[in-house]
Amino acid sequence: MARAPEALSLMVSGPTDGEKKQEGHGMTDTASAFGDDQLTRDLIEVIAKEGMVDLNGVGPETTLESLNIASVDFMMILAAIEEKFQVYVPMDENLSQVKDVGGLIAVFKEHIQKSQQA
């Protein structure tokens, strides 16, 4: 069995009993913080839905840990990205070093764009 990336190890516990993830997407403000292209908007939508987080006010520097994205949520996001864009995103060093939402989107975009060029 593959070892969970270090970036994800901090998220394994997920939210505490007193914390609840907020639902919703906050797409308008958030999309403009990351860029306004369709691919970015689609990625943000998947992250919000599968990670069960409200991305309203979230920027590229927002850490995944601060969004309480547990490793299971991360795997759901990854699977949804792979399914939606018909792309394989390996759990490699690039992905394991991701600490923030902007980095996550950048890694996903890189794999999607490479796949589309092939």
Order of alpha helices (4+ residues) and beta strands (2+ residues): alpha-alpha-alpha-alpha-alpha-alpha
